[in-house]
Amino acid sequence: GLFCSLSPTHSQMFAAEENVDFRIHVENQTRARDDVSRKQLRLYQLYSRTSGKHIQVLGRRISAKGEDGDKYAQLLVETDTFGSQVRIKGKETDFYLCMNRKGKLVGK
């Protein structure tokens, strides 16, 4: 399998009460999204522990052979305020990192 991790790592801890129904929380936040949501854009590299290199979005083709700092390995991670939608796009090619029906990574 392909094991990946985002770098730099931005770890955040969220404390939650055990009796909170998280599905209701997400539903309420999603309903309020139109009023307060804003897109967040961060630049990352996606490191593959399998290849020991970085993921590259080369257009329709995805590679795990990128060197640190390679222009095709610069990935824009777009999220909305509540993190329910995440999109990963190659900065150089403007192709999104997607998965086809067979589970293979492709650029679209």
Backbone as ProteinMPNN parsed JSONL, in Angstrom:
{"seq_chain_A": "GLFCSLSPTHSQMFAAEENVDFRIHVENQTRARDDVSRKQLRLYQLYSRTSGKHIQVLGRRISAKGEDGDKYAQLLVETDTFGSQVRIKGKETDFYLCMNRKGKLVGK", "coords_chain_A": {"N_chain_A": [[0.816, -1.198, 0.0], [0.213, 2.367, -0.232], [1.698, 4.562, 1.831], [1.296, 7.641, 3.254], [2.253, 10.909, 4.4], [1.49, 14.203, 5.427], [3.577, 17.043, 5.164], [4.718, 20.257, 6.179], [3.835, 19.071, 9.457], [0.829, 19.889, 10.926], [-0.409, 19.605, 13.819], [-3.359, 19.296, 15.622], [-5.233, 19.331, 18.583], [-8.361, 18.306, 19.684], [-10.629, 18.724, 22.216], [-13.337, 16.858, 23.361], [-16.573, 16.423, 24.706], [-17.739, 13.379, 26.088], [-20.413, 12.722, 25.823], [-21.416, 14.037, 23.653], [-23.104, 14.079, 20.585], [-21.526, 13.611, 17.764], [-22.315, 13.54, 15.099], [-24.592, 15.159, 14.979], [-23.429, 17.575, 15.66], [-21.728, 18.008, 13.405], [-23.677, 18.128, 11.416], [-25.057, 20.46, 12.194], [-22.994, 22.346, 11.947], [-22.465, 22.155, 9.239], [-24.84, 23.086, 8.164], [-24.644, 25.733, 8.862], [-22.62, 26.616, 7.296], [-22.759, 28.247, 4.962], [-22.967, 30.864, 5.897], [-20.64, 31.406, 7.415], [-18.413, 30.034, 6.51], [-15.123, 29.731, 5.148], [-12.675, 29.334, 2.628], [-9.648, 27.609, 3.165], [-6.258, 27.665, 2.334], [-3.375, 25.84, 1.95], [0.101, 25.14, 1.515], [1.708, 22.146, 0.867], [3.906, 19.263, 1.016], [3.577, 15.92, 0.04], [4.621, 13.132, 1.524], [5.767, 9.94, 0.659], [6.055, 7.046, 2.404], [6.488, 4.586, 1.362], [7.945, 4.825, -1.073], [9.894, 6.544, -0.262], [10.098, 9.054, -1.223], [8.594, 12.109, -2.544], [5.133, 12.79, -3.325], [4.169, 13.522, -6.619], [2.294, 15.618, -8.736], [1.875, 15.304, -11.929], [0.294, 16.175, -13.935], [-2.057, 14.292, -15.6], [-0.829, 12.07, -14.682], [0.374, 10.568, -11.705], [3.085, 10.544, -9.519], [5.386, 8.974, -7.24], [7.96, 9.844, -6.835], [9.226, 12.217, -6.344], [11.673, 14.666, -5.496], [12.615, 16.383, -2.449], [11.256, 19.563, -2.34], [10.803, 19.68, -5.051], [9.203, 21.107, -7.908], [6.847, 19.934, -8.887], [5.998, 18.548, -6.736], [4.874, 20.278, -5.013], [2.039, 20.84, -3.299], [-1.196, 22.131, -3.168], [-3.396, 22.333, -0.579], [-6.71, 22.471, -0.148], [-9.18, 23.419, 2.076], [-12.392, 23.632, 3.661], [-13.872, 25.679, 6.244], [-14.758, 23.862, 8.182], [-13.537, 21.506, 7.629], [-14.782, 19.475, 6.218], [-14.626, 19.136, 3.532], [-11.985, 18.384, 1.477], [-9.464, 19.194, -0.766], [-6.825, 18.349, -2.919], [-4.354, 19.755, -4.808], [-2.039, 19.923, -7.481], [0.374, 22.389, -7.47], [1.903, 23.308, -9.633], [0.759, 22.166, -11.956], [-1.989, 22.459, -11.756], [-3.703, 20.302, -11.628], [-5.927, 18.116, -9.948], [-5.437, 15.84, -7.214], [-6.693, 12.736, -7.448], [-8.731, 9.734, -7.105], [-9.254, 6.888, -8.989], [-11.857, 4.54, -10.046], [-10.723, 2.077, -9.593], [-9.081, 2.509, -7.52], [-6.671, 3.68, -8.005], [-4.296, 6.36, -7.96], [-4.82, 9.353, -9.671], [-4.485, 12.248, -11.821], [-6.673, 14.96, -12.241]], "CA_chain_A": [[0.0, 0.0, 0.0], [0.889, 3.662, -0.274], [1.574, 5.25, 3.106], [1.688, 9.032, 3.038], [2.039, 11.854, 5.486], [1.644, 15.593, 5.015], [4.586, 17.81, 5.878], [4.927, 20.138, 7.614], [2.69, 18.572, 10.198], [0.115, 20.836, 11.78], [-1.257, 18.769, 14.651], [-4.273, 20.032, 16.488], [-5.976, 18.447, 19.473], [-9.694, 18.803, 19.98], [-11.243, 18.059, 23.359], [-14.778, 16.705, 23.152], [-17.28, 15.74, 25.771], [-18.083, 12.035, 25.626], [-21.837, 12.561, 25.56], [-21.805, 14.843, 22.495], [-23.329, 13.331, 19.35], [-20.725, 14.351, 16.787], [-23.061, 13.651, 13.839], [-25.458, 16.34, 15.085], [-22.517, 18.725, 15.608], [-21.319, 18.2, 12.009], [-24.872, 18.56, 10.669], [-25.307, 21.863, 12.531], [-21.926, 23.159, 11.371], [-22.641, 22.142, 7.785], [-25.975, 23.947, 7.878], [-24.226, 27.123, 9.061], [-21.436, 26.874, 6.473], [-22.955, 29.335, 4.009], [-22.809, 32.159, 6.542], [-19.357, 31.677, 8.06], [-17.318, 29.231, 5.977], [-14.181, 30.323, 4.207], [-11.711, 28.36, 2.153], [-8.287, 27.748, 3.648], [-5.337, 27.135, 1.338], [-2.029, 25.657, 2.51], [1.032, 24.464, 0.625], [2.333, 21.001, 1.513], [4.439, 18.167, 0.229], [3.035, 14.657, 0.529], [5.739, 12.189, 1.542], [5.409, 8.527, 0.6], [7.006, 6.192, 3.118], [6.744, 3.416, 0.517], [9.018, 5.122, -2.028], [10.901, 7.404, 0.349], [10.12, 10.303, -2.004], [7.373, 12.9, -2.416], [4.117, 12.628, -4.37], [4.18, 14.558, -7.651], [1.149, 15.692, -9.65], [2.528, 15.617, -13.2], [-0.811, 16.247, -14.892], [-2.904, 13.114, -15.361], [-0.016, 11.035, -14.053], [0.832, 10.814, -10.342], [4.325, 9.82, -9.242], [5.877, 9.05, -5.861], [9.413, 9.876, -7.007], [9.672, 13.6, -6.278], [12.656, 15.078, -4.488], [12.171, 17.445, -1.558], [11.285, 20.873, -2.965], [10.484, 19.596, -6.479], [8.046, 21.967, -8.199], [5.65, 19.112, -9.079], [5.633, 17.994, -5.433], [4.228, 21.335, -4.226], [0.609, 20.548, -3.341], [-2.105, 23.054, -2.491], [-4.459, 21.628, 0.12], [-7.839, 23.375, 0.056], [-10.198, 22.916, 2.997], [-13.324, 24.647, 4.133], [-13.686, 25.979, 7.662], [-15.082, 22.738, 9.063], [-12.75, 20.342, 7.255], [-15.584, 18.399, 5.647], [-14.217, 18.977, 2.142], [-10.547, 18.575, 1.303], [-9.024, 19.001, -2.144], [-5.375, 18.443, -3.058], [-4.076, 20.137, -6.191], [-0.649, 20.213, -7.813], [0.523, 23.83, -7.692], [2.505, 23.554, -10.94], [-0.068, 21.701, -13.081], [-3.415, 22.735, -11.5], [-4.481, 19.07, -11.645], [-6.267, 17.64, -8.606], [-5.105, 14.469, -6.859], [-7.965, 12.0, -7.382], [-8.64, 8.283, -7.116], [-10.224, 6.326, -9.935], [-12.704, 3.474, -9.477], [-9.882, 0.942, -9.199], [-8.291, 2.911, -6.366], [-5.385, 4.224, -8.447], [-4.217, 7.806, -7.919], [-4.765, 9.991, -10.997], [-4.673, 13.693, -11.818], [-7.817, 15.436, -13.054]], "C_chain_A": [[0.85, 1.247, 0.0], [0.637, 4.369, 1.047], [2.108, 6.657, 2.943], [1.498, 9.832, 4.313], [2.277, 13.253, 4.955], [2.767, 16.232, 5.818], [4.536, 19.242, 5.382], [3.661, 19.722, 8.33], [2.111, 19.674, 11.069], [-0.841, 20.003, 12.636], [-2.1, 19.65, 15.556], [-5.044, 19.016, 17.321], [-7.326, 19.097, 19.769], [-10.251, 18.007, 21.158], [-12.745, 18.015, 23.133], [-15.392, 15.985, 24.343], [-17.778, 14.405, 25.24], [-19.554, 11.892, 25.252], [-22.318, 13.378, 24.371], [-21.981, 13.928, 21.285], [-22.661, 14.104, 18.217], [-21.455, 14.506, 15.455], [-23.963, 14.879, 13.844], [-24.609, 17.601, 15.004], [-22.127, 19.028, 14.162], [-22.495, 18.702, 11.182], [-25.161, 20.039, 10.926], [-24.257, 22.772, 11.9], [-22.082, 23.254, 9.857], [-23.776, 23.079, 7.384], [-25.567, 25.417, 7.958], [-23.106, 27.537, 8.113], [-21.596, 28.086, 5.573], [-22.659, 30.705, 4.62], [-21.364, 32.439, 6.973], [-18.173, 30.939, 7.449], [-16.397, 30.066, 5.095], [-13.141, 29.268, 3.845], [-10.337, 28.655, 2.741], [-7.371, 27.037, 2.661], [-3.954, 27.033, 1.972], [-1.18, 24.876, 1.522], [1.758, 23.362, 1.403], [3.125, 20.204, 0.49], [3.877, 16.896, 0.862], [4.121, 13.605, 0.388], [5.218, 10.757, 1.538], [6.463, 7.716, 1.336], [7.36, 4.963, 2.284], [7.925, 3.661, -0.406], [10.158, 5.919, -1.406], [11.058, 8.728, -0.382], [8.787, 11.026, -1.8], [6.44, 12.653, -3.607], [4.219, 13.81, -5.323], [2.886, 14.473, -8.451], [1.704, 16.212, -10.973], [1.515, 15.874, -14.305], [-1.721, 15.075, -14.592], [-2.161, 12.01, -14.622], [0.444, 11.494, -12.67], [2.064, 9.949, -10.106], [4.65, 9.948, -7.765], [7.401, 9.086, -5.879], [9.985, 11.284, -6.914], [10.688, 13.851, -5.18], [12.054, 16.193, -3.622], [12.328, 18.787, -2.27], [10.992, 20.864, -4.456], [9.215, 20.384, -6.789], [6.768, 21.167, -8.408], [5.174, 18.468, -7.782], [4.986, 19.042, -4.526], [2.72, 21.188, -4.377], [-0.172, 21.583, -2.549], [-3.239, 22.24, -1.887], [-5.538, 22.646, 0.461], [-8.816, 22.713, 1.011], [-11.188, 24.027, 3.267], [-13.162, 24.758, 5.646], [-13.838, 24.745, 8.535], [-14.384, 21.447, 8.647], [-13.53, 19.227, 6.599], [-15.286, 18.186, 4.168], [-12.737, 19.309, 2.046], [-10.208, 18.286, -0.147], [-7.519, 19.209, -2.19], [-5.059, 18.667, -4.525], [-2.586, 20.381, -6.359], [-0.504, 21.683, -8.164], [0.998, 24.12, -9.114], [1.536, 23.251, -12.085], [-1.544, 22.063, -12.959], [-4.294, 21.501, -11.656], [-4.719, 18.628, -10.208], [-5.836, 16.188, -8.437], [-6.418, 13.726, -6.614], [-7.683, 10.508, -7.343], [-9.684, 7.759, -8.09], [-10.976, 5.165, -9.287], [-11.91, 2.263, -9.034], [-8.998, 1.272, -8.011], [-6.918, 3.444, -6.72], [-5.421, 5.75, -8.397], [-4.022, 8.352, -9.336], [-4.919, 11.493, -10.815], [-5.835, 14.066, -12.723], [-7.971, 16.917, -12.88]], "O_chain_A": [[2.062, 1.189, 0.208], [-0.497, 4.736, 1.354], [3.255, 6.845, 2.535], [0.696, 9.484, 5.18], [3.163, 13.467, 4.128], [2.894, 15.989, 7.018], [4.315, 19.425, 4.185], [2.552, 19.988, 7.867], [2.821, 20.308, 11.85], [-1.966, 19.728, 12.216], [-1.62, 20.607, 16.164], [-5.456, 17.969, 16.82], [-7.406, 20.289, 20.065], [-10.336, 16.78, 21.11], [-13.353, 19.017, 22.758], [-14.805, 15.061, 24.906], [-18.189, 14.305, 24.084], [-19.905, 11.03, 24.446], [-23.519, 13.412, 24.102], [-21.116, 13.102, 20.992], [-23.174, 15.13, 17.769], [-21.245, 15.494, 14.751], [-24.086, 15.563, 12.828], [-24.999, 18.58, 14.368], [-22.188, 20.181, 13.737], [-22.337, 19.592, 10.347], [-25.473, 20.786, 9.998], [-24.585, 23.839, 11.38], [-21.857, 24.311, 9.268], [-23.679, 23.783, 6.378], [-26.082, 26.249, 7.211], [-22.687, 28.694, 8.125], [-20.663, 28.877, 5.433], [-22.158, 31.599, 3.937], [-20.911, 33.582, 6.905], [-17.032, 31.194, 7.835], [-16.835, 30.978, 4.394], [-12.783, 28.421, 4.663], [-9.915, 29.809, 2.806], [-7.676, 25.934, 2.205], [-3.422, 28.024, 2.472], [-1.694, 24.042, 0.777], [2.345, 23.612, 2.456], [3.035, 20.428, -0.717], [3.723, 16.817, 2.081], [4.497, 13.23, -0.723], [4.334, 10.407, 2.32], [7.628, 7.699, 0.94], [8.417, 4.365, 2.481], [8.812, 2.814, -0.519], [11.259, 5.965, -1.954], [12.041, 9.441, -0.18], [7.959, 10.609, -0.99], [6.875, 12.355, -4.72], [4.341, 14.958, -4.894], [2.437, 13.382, -8.803], [1.969, 17.405, -11.122], [1.851, 15.796, -15.487], [-2.119, 14.881, -13.443], [-2.771, 11.13, -14.015], [0.848, 12.641, -12.48], [2.081, 8.767, -10.452], [4.244, 10.91, -7.113], [8.057, 8.448, -5.055], [11.108, 11.525, -7.357], [10.578, 13.317, -4.076], [11.101, 16.859, -4.026], [13.414, 19.111, -2.751], [10.935, 21.927, -5.074], [8.255, 20.338, -6.02], [5.686, 21.682, -8.127], [4.079, 17.908, -7.728], [4.595, 18.733, -3.4], [2.182, 21.39, -5.466], [0.153, 21.874, -1.398], [-3.958, 21.54, -2.599], [-5.317, 23.563, 1.252], [-9.235, 21.577, 0.788], [-10.875, 25.209, 3.123], [-12.397, 24.007, 6.249], [-13.123, 24.596, 9.526], [-14.616, 20.4, 9.251], [-13.0, 18.128, 6.432], [-15.657, 17.155, 3.608], [-12.293, 20.374, 2.475], [-10.612, 17.261, -0.696], [-6.996, 20.137, -1.573], [-5.445, 17.872, -5.382], [-1.943, 20.972, -5.491], [-1.186, 22.175, -9.063], [0.54, 25.081, -9.733], [1.491, 23.986, -13.071], [-2.28, 21.988, -13.943], [-5.509, 21.63, -11.802], [-3.839, 18.746, -9.356], [-5.864, 15.405, -9.387], [-7.16, 14.05, -5.687], [-6.546, 10.071, -7.525], [-10.854, 8.138, -8.025], [-10.754, 4.848, -8.118], [-12.37, 1.498, -8.187], [-8.246, 0.418, -7.539], [-6.083, 3.642, -5.837], [-6.429, 6.368, -8.74], [-3.175, 7.876, -10.092], [-5.418, 11.958, -9.79], [-5.962, 13.551, -13.833], [-8.867, 17.519, -13.472]]}, "name": "protein", "num_of_chains": 1, "seq": "GLFCSLSPTHSQMFAAEENVDFRIHVENQTRARDDVSRKQLRLYQLYSRTSGKHIQVLGRRISAKGEDGDKYAQLLVETDTFGSQVRIKGKETDFYLCMNRKGKLVGK"}
